Amino acid sequence: MIDHMVTVIIPVYNAEKYLERTIQSILGQTYSEWELLLIDDCSTDQSRLLMRKYEKQYDNIHCYYCEENKGPSQARNLGIEKAQGRYISFVDSDDLWVPEKLEKQMRFMAENQYAFTFTSYEFADETAARTGIISHAPQCVGYKDLLKSTTMFDRKKIPDELIKMPIGVAREDAATWMKITKNGYYAYGLDEVLTIYCRHKGAYSGNKFKAIIGKWELYHDIEHMPFWKSAYYVVVNTWAAVMRRI
């Protein structure tokens, strides 16, 4: 485990349309001590060709390939197993980081001795045109609060087994953040827009509905909360997500 290195993990599945710009946003980071792991989950498009192109060009970009398509959890977990860095950060294959993302988040963690952090993010359309709609990071969240994947973890403080994600469940990333906080770790927010979250045209209303269903499944089916308690936290977290964007 390399002490000051951040391992950036991107799960890849049929991402040829957006993957290159995401990789370029990692290459543009002002913080230089990172490695990028591109984990392909059995893509059927040209994603693997793009991955190999960058692996050949850069010594700190490495490609790995899942044997079966099981979703982003499997890919992220394989990335955790292959990671050399003390710190782990995830990014989706169609999202973007601003150039200072790693530098500012690493400083935030070091100055405060935090093990688990996240940042604010701004919504963009599928062309990466920013909308001005921002989801602000609260100062601190614990169990039952939900986060998007702007997270970073210190593996010397949080074991890999807690960071690994369950396979085949809804909202697997949120389920993982809940598992970590359930084990006594708090997540601390840096209220700066350091990630650009790209949403695809025509999918906005569907995504909102799926997000609500995903929250319900997380609380009721995975965490086994009673009906009314699950409903309460779905409402509370949906409202909190709305308020963070004002």
C-alpha positions as CSV (number, residue, x, y, z in Angstrom):
1,M,0.0,0.0,0.0
2,I,1.5,3.3,-1.1
3,D,1.0,6.0,1.5
4,H,0.2,9.1,-0.4
5,M,-1.3,7.5,-3.5
6,V,-5.0,7.7,-4.4
7,T,-6.4,4.7,-6.4
8,V,-9.2,5.9,-8.7
9,I,-11.6,3.2,-9.7
10,I,-13.9,3.5,-12.7
11,P,-16.3,0.6,-13.4
12,V,-16.8,0.4,-17.2
13,Y,-19.7,-1.1,-19.1
14,N,-20.5,0.0,-22.7
15,A,-19.1,3.4,-21.9
16,E,-17.4,4.3,-25.2
17,K,-19.4,7.4,-25.7
18,Y,-18.3,9.1,-22.4
19,L,-15.3,7.2,-21.1
20,E,-12.6,9.2,-22.8
21,R,-13.7,12.6,-21.3
22,T,-13.9,11.0,-17.9
23,I,-10.3,9.6,-18.2
24,Q,-9.1,13.0,-19.4
25,S,-10.6,14.6,-16.3
26,I,-8.5,12.3,-14.2
27,L,-5.4,13.0,-16.2
28,G,-6.0,16.7,-15.6
29,Q,-5.8,16.5,-11.8
30,T,-3.4,18.9,-10.0
31,Y,-2.6,16.1,-7.5
32,S,-0.1,13.8,-9.2
33,E,0.1,10.8,-6.9
34,W,-2.7,8.6,-8.3
35,E,-3.3,5.5,-10.2
36,L,-6.4,4.8,-12.4
37,L,-7.9,1.4,-12.5
38,L,-10.3,0.8,-15.4
39,I,-12.4,-2.2,-14.6
40,D,-14.5,-3.6,-17.5
41,D,-17.7,-5.5,-16.8
42,C,-17.9,-7.4,-20.1
43,S,-18.6,-4.5,-22.4
44,T,-19.8,-5.2,-25.9
45,D,-18.8,-1.9,-27.5
46,Q,-15.4,-0.3,-28.0
47,S,-14.8,0.5,-24.4
48,R,-12.0,-2.1,-24.1
49,L,-10.1,-0.5,-27.0
50,L,-10.2,2.9,-25.3
51,M,-9.1,1.4,-22.0
52,R,-6.1,-0.4,-23.6
53,K,-5.1,2.8,-25.5
54,Y,-4.7,4.7,-22.3
55,E,-3.0,1.8,-20.5
56,K,-0.3,1.8,-23.2
57,Q,0.2,5.5,-22.9
58,Y,0.3,5.9,-19.1
59,D,2.2,3.9,-16.6
60,N,-0.3,4.7,-13.8
61,I,-3.4,3.5,-15.8
62,H,-4.2,-0.2,-15.5
63,C,-7.0,-2.3,-17.0
64,Y,-8.7,-5.3,-15.5
65,Y,-11.6,-7.4,-16.8
66,C,-14.5,-9.1,-15.1
67,E,-15.2,-12.7,-16.3
68,E,-19.0,-12.2,-16.0
69,N,-21.3,-9.2,-16.2
70,K,-22.5,-8.6,-12.6
71,G,-22.8,-4.8,-12.4
72,P,-20.6,-2.0,-11.1
73,S,-20.3,-3.5,-7.6
74,Q,-18.3,-6.4,-8.9
75,A,-16.1,-4.1,-10.9
76,R,-15.5,-1.8,-8.0
77,N,-14.7,-4.7,-5.7
78,L,-12.1,-6.0,-8.2
79,G,-10.6,-2.5,-8.3
80,I,-10.3,-2.5,-4.5
81,E,-8.5,-5.9,-4.6
82,K,-6.0,-4.5,-7.2
83,A,-5.5,-1.1,-5.5
84,Q,-2.0,0.0,-4.5
85,G,-3.0,3.3,-3.0
86,R,-3.7,4.0,0.6
87,Y,-6.8,6.1,-0.5
88,I,-9.6,4.9,-2.7
89,S,-12.0,7.1,-4.7
90,F,-14.7,6.0,-7.2
91,V,-15.9,7.8,-10.3
92,D,-18.6,6.7,-12.8
93,S,-17.6,6.3,-16.4
94,D,-19.7,9.2,-17.6
95,D,-18.9,11.8,-14.8
96,L,-16.1,14.3,-14.6
97,W,-13.8,15.7,-11.9
98,V,-12.7,19.3,-11.8
99,P,-8.9,19.6,-11.9
100,E,-8.5,20.3,-8.1
101,K,-10.7,17.4,-6.9
102,L,-8.0,15.1,-5.6
103,E,-5.8,17.8,-4.3
104,K,-8.6,19.6,-2.3
105,Q,-10.2,16.4,-1.0
106,M,-6.8,14.9,0.1
107,R,-5.9,18.2,1.9
108,F,-9.4,18.1,3.6
109,M,-8.8,14.6,4.8
110,A,-5.2,15.2,6.0
111,E,-5.9,18.5,7.8
112,N,-8.8,16.9,9.7
113,Q,-7.6,13.3,10.0
114,Y,-10.8,12.1,8.4
115,A,-11.2,8.5,7.1
116,F,-14.3,9.0,4.9
117,T,-15.1,12.1,3.0
118,F,-17.3,13.3,0.1
119,T,-17.9,16.6,-1.8
120,S,-20.5,18.7,-3.4
121,Y,-21.3,18.1,-7.1
122,E,-23.0,19.9,-9.9
123,F,-25.5,18.4,-12.4
124,A,-24.7,18.4,-16.1
125,D,-26.4,17.1,-19.2
126,E,-25.1,14.2,-21.3
127,T,-22.8,16.6,-23.2
128,A,-21.2,17.6,-19.8
129,A,-22.8,21.1,-20.1
130,R,-23.1,22.3,-16.5
131,T,-26.6,23.3,-15.4
132,G,-25.9,25.4,-12.3
133,I,-27.9,22.9,-10.1
134,I,-25.6,21.9,-7.2
135,S,-26.0,19.3,-4.6
136,H,-24.3,20.7,-1.5
137,A,-22.4,18.4,0.8
138,P,-23.6,18.6,4.4
139,Q,-20.9,18.9,7.1
140,C,-21.3,15.4,8.4
141,V,-23.6,12.4,7.8
142,G,-24.0,9.1,9.5
143,Y,-26.1,5.9,9.2
144,K,-29.4,6.3,7.3
145,D,-28.1,9.3,5.2
146,L,-27.4,8.7,1.5
147,L,-24.5,9.9,-0.5
148,K,-23.5,10.0,-4.2
149,S,-20.1,8.6,-5.2
150,T,-17.9,11.6,-4.6
151,T,-16.4,9.7,-1.8
152,M,-12.8,9.0,-0.7
153,F,-11.6,6.4,1.9
154,D,-8.5,6.0,3.9
155,R,-7.7,2.3,3.8
156,K,-5.5,2.5,6.9
157,K,-8.5,3.5,8.9
158,I,-11.4,1.7,7.1
159,P,-10.8,-2.0,6.2
160,D,-11.3,-3.0,2.6
161,E,-14.0,-5.5,3.5
162,L,-16.2,-2.6,4.6
163,I,-15.5,-0.6,1.4
164,K,-16.4,-3.5,-0.8
165,M,-19.9,-3.4,-2.2
166,P,-22.7,-5.9,-2.2
167,I,-23.5,-7.5,-5.6
168,G,-26.9,-7.6,-7.1
169,V,-28.7,-5.1,-4.8
170,A,-30.3,-1.7,-5.6
171,R,-28.2,1.4,-4.7
172,E,-25.2,-0.7,-3.9
173,D,-23.0,2.3,-3.3
174,A,-25.5,3.8,-0.8
175,A,-25.8,0.4,0.9
176,T,-22.0,0.4,1.3
177,W,-21.9,3.9,2.8
178,M,-24.6,2.8,5.2
179,K,-22.6,-0.3,6.1
180,I,-19.5,1.8,6.8
181,T,-21.3,4.4,8.9
182,K,-23.2,1.6,10.7
183,N,-19.7,0.4,11.8
184,G,-19.0,3.7,13.6
185,Y,-17.4,5.8,10.8
186,Y,-18.9,9.2,9.9
187,A,-18.6,10.8,6.5
188,Y,-17.5,14.4,6.3
189,G,-18.5,16.7,3.6
190,L,-16.4,19.3,1.7
191,D,-18.9,21.8,0.3
192,E,-17.1,22.5,-2.9
193,V,-18.2,21.4,-6.4
194,L,-15.5,19.0,-7.4
195,T,-17.5,16.5,-9.4
196,I,-19.7,17.0,-12.4
197,Y,-22.6,14.5,-12.4
198,C,-23.8,14.0,-16.0
199,R,-27.4,12.9,-16.5
200,H,-28.6,11.5,-19.8
201,K,-31.2,13.3,-21.9
202,G,-34.7,11.9,-21.6
203,A,-34.0,10.0,-18.4
204,Y,-34.5,12.7,-15.7
205,S,-38.0,11.8,-14.6
206,G,-37.2,8.1,-14.8
207,N,-34.1,8.5,-12.7
208,K,-36.0,10.3,-10.0
209,F,-38.6,7.6,-9.8
210,K,-35.9,4.9,-9.8
211,A,-34.0,6.8,-7.1
212,I,-37.1,6.8,-4.8
213,I,-37.6,3.1,-5.4
214,G,-33.9,2.4,-4.8
215,K,-34.1,4.2,-1.4
216,W,-37.2,2.2,-0.4
217,E,-35.4,-1.1,-1.3
218,L,-32.3,0.0,0.6
219,Y,-34.1,0.8,3.8
220,H,-36.8,-1.8,3.7
221,D,-35.3,-4.8,1.9
222,I,-31.6,-4.5,2.7
223,E,-31.6,-2.8,6.1
224,H,-34.9,-4.5,7.1
225,M,-36.5,-1.4,8.6
226,P,-40.2,-1.6,9.3
227,F,-42.6,-0.2,6.7
228,W,-43.3,3.2,8.3
229,K,-39.7,3.7,9.3
230,S,-38.5,3.0,5.7
231,A,-41.1,5.4,4.3
232,Y,-40.0,8.1,6.8
233,Y,-36.4,7.8,5.7
234,V,-37.3,7.8,2.0
235,V,-39.2,11.1,2.5
236,V,-36.5,12.6,4.7
237,N,-33.6,11.8,2.4
238,T,-35.6,12.8,-0.7
239,W,-36.4,16.1,0.8
240,A,-32.8,16.6,2.0
241,A,-31.6,15.9,-1.6
242,V,-34.0,18.6,-2.8
243,M,-32.8,21.1,-0.2
244,R,-29.1,20.5,-1.0
245,R,-29.8,21.7,-4.5
246,I,-31.3,25.1,-3.5
